[in-house]
Amino acid sequence: MTVHDQPVAETPDPREFGLSVLPEHEIPSELTALVADVRALVDAVAHTEAGPEDLAEARASVAAATERISGTRRETGALMEQTRPDGTAEYGTLTNVVSGVTNPASPPLQLERSGDGLRAEITLNGVYQGPPGLVHGGWIAAILDQALGGAASAAGMPGMTANLDVNYRSPTPLHAPLEVTARVTGTERRKVFVSGEVRHNGTVTAEGTALMVRFDASG
Ligand SMILES: CCCCCCCC(=O)SCCNC(=O)CCNC(=O)[C@H](O)C(C)(C)COP(=O)(O)OP(=O)(O)OC[C@H]1O[C@@H](n2cnc3c(N)ncnc32)[C@H](O)[C@@H]1OP(=O)(O)O
């Protein structure tokens, strides 16, 4: 394995591959505010003990809101372009289920460059529950997958996850700040090796390694 010690490269522009890209500043603030409100709604619905009358009224309001905004739909694969503090661009699908800015189902995980890779802080609510009071293992894997893929992408080597290996070391609590870290550990031809962790109070609750296979730019 060759340790990846190249300087950080610019991520290829997806427009060159015919993909549709929306700059972050073109997303209406009303949409991001609505997304936050819907996240709160999902949490409220998941945990409510309201009575039938209130539930029926809330349902009618939600149905009306859905009808109001359903007339136009963005294409499923649309990407968002963000400009990093260092001026380079990064891309991700708008509705990515882990990080998507317009997806109320995403927590969302917001990764930033840190040290030799990426880092995020996140607190997950009861919507992401598996065992009582704990984060679902599938969501931990999804968060690690996103962080590991993001680390490869941030190093200028975006690709697809070919293999993901997760070890759950200790229970990951809900409603508690978690730290997510990821970095590239090596490369070999199109193979990008990545590793990452989820921590609570400095203790690793889960760690993952993945093989990302870089998109083939040769066409
Ligand atoms: C910022 C955005 C972050 C996004 C994070 C989220 C990431 C995701 O969730 S991606 C979605 C889940 N992943 C997928 O759906 C991928 C499905 N699989 C595929 O499309 C293909 O198998 C793919 C692209 C991974 C590899 O196919 P292909 O491009 O034909 O590569 P291929 O020539 O077979 O393999 C390239 C190298 O990788 C190796 N390889 C491929 N798959 C594996 C595997 N599963 N295990 C081990 N090695 C593998 C091959 O042996 C080969 O190695 P070498 O260079 O030594 O010969």
The ligand as a Gaussian input file, in Angstrom:
#p B3LYP/6-31G(d) Opt

LIG

0 1
 C      -18.704000      13.325000      -0.440000
 C      -19.572000      12.098000      -0.788000
 C      -19.477000      10.970000       0.267000
 C      -20.381000       9.837000      -0.126000
 C      -20.273000       8.706000       0.892000
 C      -21.296000       7.627000       0.615000
 C      -20.617000       6.560000      -0.226000
 C      -21.622000       5.540000      -0.627000
 O      -22.538000       5.212000       0.081000
 S      -21.380000       4.833000      -2.130000
 C      -22.784000       3.739000      -2.265000
 C      -22.432000       2.318000      -1.879000
 N      -21.471000       1.747000      -2.828000
 C      -21.867000       1.258000      -4.021000
 O      -23.036000       1.271000      -4.395000
 C      -20.760000       0.716000      -4.891000
 C      -21.247000      -0.477000      -5.740000
 N      -20.074000      -1.090000      -6.388000
 C      -19.612000      -0.588000      -7.571000
 O      -20.211000       0.285000      -8.190000
 C      -18.329000      -1.171000      -8.092000
 O      -18.117000      -2.462000      -7.557000
 C      -17.096000      -0.262000      -7.708000
 C      -17.282000       1.119000      -8.353000
 C      -16.935000      -0.115000      -6.189000
 C      -15.816000      -0.906000      -8.243000
 O      -16.053000      -1.265000      -9.600000
 P      -15.026000      -0.833000     -10.769000
 O      -15.001000       0.643000     -10.928000
 O      -15.363000      -1.651000     -11.969000
 O      -13.609000      -1.219000     -10.168000
 P      -12.816000      -2.605000     -10.302000
 O      -11.951000      -2.497000     -11.528000
 O      -13.726000      -3.774000     -10.159000
 O      -11.911000      -2.550000      -8.999000
 C      -10.891000      -1.559000      -8.821000
 C       -9.985000      -2.105000      -7.744000
 O      -10.748000      -2.213000      -6.505000
 C      -10.766000      -3.575000      -6.050000
 N      -12.090000      -3.840000      -5.480000
 C      -13.304000      -3.541000      -6.014000
 N      -14.293000      -3.924000      -5.177000
 C      -13.699000      -4.452000      -4.090000
 C      -14.190000      -5.012000      -2.872000
 N      -15.507000      -5.068000      -2.588000
 N      -13.284000      -5.485000      -1.985000
 C      -11.951000      -5.410000      -2.226000
 N      -11.430000      -4.860000      -3.356000
 C      -12.284000      -4.417000      -4.283000
 C      -10.474000      -4.409000      -7.282000
 O       -9.912000      -5.660000      -6.931000
 C       -9.477000      -3.520000      -8.015000
 O       -8.229000      -3.632000      -7.358000
 P       -6.798000      -3.611000      -8.132000
 O       -6.523000      -2.188000      -8.528000
 O       -5.859000      -4.117000      -7.115000
 O       -6.952000      -4.516000      -9.337000

